[in-house]
Amino acid sequence: MKNNEQKPDFLFEKANYKILLIGIAVIALGFILMSGGGSDNPKISNDEIIFDFQRIRLAPTVVLIGFGITIYSIFKKK
């Protein structure tokens, strides 16, 4: 009887899930890099902090790399 039992079929392999989690972590890191830069006083705007390299160039690039990693994890085969 045990020979007739089947394992549940998963959509991805273990390696795919690891890569997917890494991609999600990279996306989260990108959004963390994008956050901040606010001021306590709404009448004061500090454009140097809001429009610096980290928030305008680095963070969106990290998010796009994270999306690329997750797409790779979906298409990766054995």
N, C-alpha and C positions, 0 to 999 in steps of 0.2 A: 504493500500500500504506500510505503514511503517513496517509492520510485515515481508514483503518479503525481506527487505533490510538486507544485511549481513555485519557484521564487517569484516574488512580485517584480514586475518589470518597472524599472525607474526610467525616467526620461533621459537623464544624464548619468555619467559615471562620476565616481568620487572626485576625480581630477577636475572635471567640469565645475562641480560645486565649489571646490577650493578656489579656482580661478574666478568664478562668479563672486564669491565673497571678497576676494581681493579687489575686484573691480568696484564693488559697492563701497568698500572702505576708501578707495581712491576718490570716488565721487564725493563721499562725505568729507574727506580732507579738503577737497576743492571748495565745497560750500563753507567749511570752517574758515578757510583762507579768505573767502569773500566777505565774511561777516565783520562787523565792527565799523569803526570810523565815525560813529555818531557823536553828537555833542549834547551836553546836558542842557545848554541854553539853546532854544530853537531859533533865536535871533542871530546866533553866531554859526557860520558855516566854515568848516575847515576843509577847503577843497584839496589841500595838499595831502591830507590823510585819505579822503574819499577816493581821489583819482590817482593814487600811487600805483606803482608797477604791480604790486601784489594783487590788488583787487581788480585791475583792468586787464592785465595780461596773464599773470601767472595762474590765478584761480580758475578762470574759464578754460585755460589750456589743460589744467589738471582734471577738471570735470570732463572735458572731451576725451582725454586719455582714459579716464575711468569708464566712460561709455564704450570706448573702443575695446577695452579689456572685457567688459561684460558681453559685448557682441561676439568677440572671439571665443568666449567660453560657451556660448550657445552653439556656434558653428563647429567647434572642435570635435573631431571624431576620434575613434580609438587609435 
